[in-house]
Amino acid sequence: IVMTELNRMGCRRIKELDFADCMAVRLTKSQLKEVMGLDCVKTIEKDYDYQFLSCNAYNPNCATHWEDCCKVNRKKKIKLAVVDTDVPYTLVADSVWFADKGNVSEDGHGTLMTAIVLARLFDYKNFVAEPYVYSAVVANDTGIVKTSSLMEALDWAICNEINVVSMSFGGYHRSALLEEMIDRAASYGIIMVAAAGNDGVLEPIMYPAAYANVLSVGAKKGSFIAAYSNGGESADCYASGEQKAIDSCDYG
């Protein structure tokens, strides 16, 4: 019924999210008013934007080092999805796309986050784990993640039995539709980790980190909470905000 009405209005459909019984559409103000009057529509939300918290380029000279790491660690197997921008195929088991394919860069945020994951898990001394790292591309190099793209990525994670989802982006808009999707992913045992934010200790933790079923990660500088880390002491856990080891490739 909803699709029939939208077609009648001439609305432009962007994505159909059948797994969540919803769709993303582009509406004029008059169309929005008309949709709000439909009894068959339960929820109407803006397709919110979430912003990546940094855009530091990775060091391309480290790529070979990370690839070599993938060949030596043979301990605990996990499936981890880096929900981010594009990542070189040599660093991941597979890539899936949920963002518009525009100006794509493999030298950006997603590759940096993957590098941090690999450097931590492929620890030469401790052999922490043997991860199957997947790249779930939800944004191009503009660094903007749409709610609808993130929902698609989480549905993919459920269908593909992903163990851990990493999300290094945030915003201050709470989405009921996204929260339902996150709760559904949590019910399948998926551990979701997200950055608390980089706007300061007086600012609330950003979404999606602020949702109950997401592990919020704040930043520390040395043994102290970093002044730029959202939420201060209210984050669930903390990690170093320094990236010197990544920059120097000094992992072993």
C-alpha positions as CSV (number, residue, x, y, z in Angstrom):
1,I,0.0,0.0,0.0
2,V,2.8,2.4,0.9
3,M,4.7,1.8,-2.3
4,T,1.5,2.3,-4.3
5,E,0.9,5.6,-2.6
6,L,4.5,6.8,-3.0
7,N,4.3,5.9,-6.7
8,R,1.1,7.9,-7.0
9,M,2.8,10.9,-5.5
10,G,5.7,10.6,-7.8
11,C,8.2,10.1,-4.9
12,R,11.8,9.1,-5.7
13,R,12.7,5.8,-4.0
14,I,16.3,5.6,-3.0
15,K,16.5,2.2,-1.1
16,E,14.0,-0.5,-0.2
17,L,14.9,-1.9,3.2
18,D,12.7,-5.0,3.2
19,F,14.5,-6.5,6.2
20,A,13.2,-3.6,8.4
21,D,9.9,-3.0,6.6
22,C,10.9,0.5,5.5
23,M,12.4,2.4,2.6
24,A,14.4,5.5,2.0
25,V,12.7,8.1,-0.3
26,R,13.3,11.7,-1.4
27,L,10.3,13.9,-0.6
28,T,9.3,17.4,-1.2
29,K,7.6,19.3,1.7
30,S,4.2,18.7,0.2
31,Q,4.8,15.0,-0.4
32,L,6.1,14.7,3.2
33,K,2.9,16.2,4.5
34,E,0.8,13.8,2.4
35,V,2.9,10.8,3.6
36,M,2.4,11.8,7.2
37,G,-1.4,11.5,6.6
38,L,-1.2,7.8,5.5
39,D,-2.6,5.4,8.2
40,C,-0.3,2.6,6.9
41,V,2.9,4.6,7.7
42,K,4.1,3.8,11.3
43,T,7.3,5.9,11.5
44,I,8.8,8.7,9.4
45,E,12.5,9.7,10.1
46,K,15.1,11.8,8.3
47,D,17.9,9.6,6.8
48,Y,20.4,11.1,9.3
49,D,24.0,11.8,8.5
50,Y,26.8,10.4,10.6
51,Q,30.3,11.9,10.2
52,F,33.6,10.0,10.4
53,L,35.6,11.4,13.4
54,S,38.9,11.8,11.5
55,C,40.2,11.6,7.9
56,N,43.9,10.9,8.5
57,A,45.4,9.1,5.6
58,Y,47.2,5.8,6.3
59,N,50.9,5.2,5.5
60,P,51.0,3.2,2.3
61,N,54.4,1.8,3.1
62,C,52.8,-0.2,5.9
63,A,50.4,-2.1,3.5
64,T,53.0,-4.9,2.8
65,H,53.6,-5.3,6.6
66,W,49.9,-5.8,7.3
67,E,49.6,-8.3,4.5
68,D,52.6,-10.2,5.9
69,C,50.9,-10.2,9.3
70,C,47.9,-12.0,7.8
71,K,50.1,-14.9,6.9
72,V,51.7,-15.7,10.3
73,N,48.9,-15.6,12.9
74,R,46.9,-18.8,13.4
75,K,45.1,-18.7,16.7
76,K,41.5,-17.7,17.4
77,K,39.3,-17.1,14.3
78,I,36.8,-14.2,14.4
79,K,34.8,-12.4,11.7
80,L,35.1,-8.6,12.1
81,A,33.5,-6.0,9.8
82,V,35.0,-2.5,9.5
83,V,32.0,-0.4,8.6
84,D,33.7,2.6,7.0
85,T,35.1,3.9,3.7
86,D,36.7,1.6,1.1
87,V,39.7,-0.5,2.0
88,P,42.3,-2.1,-0.3
89,Y,41.2,-5.6,-1.2
90,T,44.7,-7.0,-0.1
91,L,43.9,-6.2,3.5
92,V,40.5,-7.8,3.8
93,A,38.8,-11.1,3.2
94,D,36.0,-9.4,1.2
95,S,34.3,-6.0,0.6
96,V,30.6,-5.2,0.4
97,W,29.0,-1.9,-0.7
98,F,26.1,0.0,0.8
99,A,27.1,3.5,-0.1
100,D,26.7,5.4,-3.4
101,K,29.8,4.7,-5.5
102,G,31.2,8.1,-6.0
103,N,34.7,9.5,-5.4
104,V,36.1,6.5,-3.7
105,S,39.5,6.5,-2.0
106,E,41.4,3.6,-0.5
107,D,43.9,5.9,1.2
108,G,41.5,7.2,3.8
109,H,39.6,6.5,7.0
110,G,38.6,2.9,6.4
111,T,42.1,1.8,5.6
112,L,43.4,3.6,8.7
113,M,40.8,1.8,10.9
114,T,41.6,-1.5,9.3
115,A,45.3,-0.9,9.9
116,I,44.6,-0.3,13.6
117,V,42.6,-3.5,13.8
118,L,45.2,-5.6,12.1
119,A,48.1,-4.1,14.1
120,R,46.3,-4.9,17.4
121,L,45.0,-8.4,16.5
122,F,48.1,-9.6,14.7
123,D,50.3,-9.1,17.7
124,Y,53.6,-10.9,17.2
125,K,54.1,-11.6,20.9
126,N,50.5,-12.5,22.0
127,F,49.0,-13.8,18.7
128,V,45.7,-12.4,19.9
129,A,43.5,-13.7,17.0
130,E,43.2,-14.6,13.4
131,P,40.5,-12.3,12.2
132,Y,38.6,-12.5,8.9
133,V,38.4,-8.7,8.4
134,Y,35.6,-7.5,6.0
135,S,35.2,-4.0,4.6
136,A,31.5,-2.9,4.7
137,V,31.6,0.4,2.8
138,V,28.9,2.8,4.0
139,A,30.5,6.1,2.8
140,N,32.8,7.4,0.1
141,D,35.6,9.8,0.8
142,T,33.1,12.6,1.8
143,G,33.0,10.8,5.2
144,I,29.2,10.9,5.5
145,V,27.2,7.7,6.6
146,K,23.5,7.6,6.0
147,T,21.2,5.8,8.5
148,S,19.8,3.7,5.7
149,S,23.3,2.5,4.6
150,L,24.3,1.6,8.2
151,M,21.0,-0.4,8.5
152,E,21.9,-2.3,5.4
153,A,25.4,-3.0,6.7
154,L,24.0,-4.4,10.0
155,D,21.5,-6.6,8.1
156,W,24.4,-8.0,6.1
157,A,26.4,-8.6,9.3
158,I,23.5,-10.6,10.7
159,C,23.1,-12.7,7.5
160,N,26.9,-13.4,7.3
161,E,27.4,-14.3,10.9
162,I,29.8,-11.4,11.7
163,N,31.1,-11.5,15.3
164,V,32.3,-7.9,15.7
165,V,31.3,-4.6,14.0
166,S,33.5,-1.6,14.2
167,M,32.0,1.9,13.6
168,S,34.3,4.9,13.9
169,F,31.8,7.6,13.1
170,G,29.0,9.5,15.0
171,G,26.3,12.1,15.2
172,Y,23.9,13.5,17.7
173,H,20.6,12.3,16.0
174,R,18.9,9.4,17.7
175,S,17.2,7.1,15.2
176,A,14.4,4.8,16.3
177,L,14.8,2.7,13.1
178,L,18.6,2.3,13.6
179,E,18.2,1.5,17.2
180,E,15.8,-1.3,16.3
181,M,18.3,-2.6,13.8
182,I,21.1,-2.5,16.4
183,D,19.0,-4.3,18.9
184,R,18.3,-7.0,16.3
185,A,22.0,-7.4,15.6
186,A,22.7,-7.7,19.3
187,S,20.1,-10.4,19.6
188,Y,22.2,-12.4,17.1
189,G,25.3,-12.0,19.4
190,I,27.1,-9.4,17.3
191,I,29.4,-7.1,19.3
192,M,29.1,-3.6,18.0
193,V,31.8,-1.1,18.9
194,A,31.7,2.7,18.1
195,A,33.6,5.8,18.8
196,A,32.3,8.0,21.6
197,G,33.2,11.2,19.7
198,N,35.9,13.8,19.5
199,D,34.1,17.0,20.4
200,G,35.1,17.2,24.1
201,V,34.3,15.7,27.5
202,L,31.3,18.1,28.1
203,E,29.6,16.8,25.0
204,P,27.3,13.6,25.2
205,I,28.4,10.4,23.6
206,M,27.5,10.3,19.9
207,Y,25.3,7.8,18.2
208,P,25.6,5.0,17.4
209,A,28.0,4.6,20.4
210,A,25.2,6.0,22.7
211,Y,22.8,3.1,22.0
212,A,22.5,0.6,24.8
213,N,23.6,-2.4,22.7
214,V,26.8,-0.6,21.4
215,L,30.1,-0.5,23.2
216,S,31.2,3.1,23.4
217,V,34.9,3.7,23.1
218,G,36.5,6.9,24.5
219,A,40.0,8.1,24.0
220,K,42.8,8.3,26.5
221,K,46.0,10.3,26.3
222,G,48.5,8.4,28.4
223,S,46.7,7.4,31.6
224,F,44.2,10.2,31.4
225,I,40.9,10.6,29.5
226,A,41.6,12.8,26.5
227,A,40.1,16.3,26.7
228,Y,38.5,15.8,23.2
229,S,36.8,12.5,24.1
230,N,33.0,12.8,24.3
231,G,31.3,11.8,27.5
232,G,34.3,11.9,29.7
233,E,34.1,9.1,32.2
234,S,30.7,7.8,30.9
235,A,32.2,5.8,28.0
236,D,32.1,2.0,28.3
237,C,35.8,1.7,27.7
238,Y,38.9,3.6,26.5
239,A,41.7,3.2,24.0
240,S,44.8,5.3,23.2
241,G,44.1,8.2,21.0
242,E,47.7,8.2,19.8
243,Q,48.5,6.6,16.5
244,K,52.3,6.7,16.5
245,A,52.6,2.9,16.2
246,I,50.5,3.0,13.1
247,D,52.4,5.8,11.6
248,S,55.8,4.2,12.1
249,C,54.8,0.6,11.4
250,D,56.5,-0.4,14.6
251,Y,54.4,-3.4,15.6
252,G,57.0,-6.0,16.5
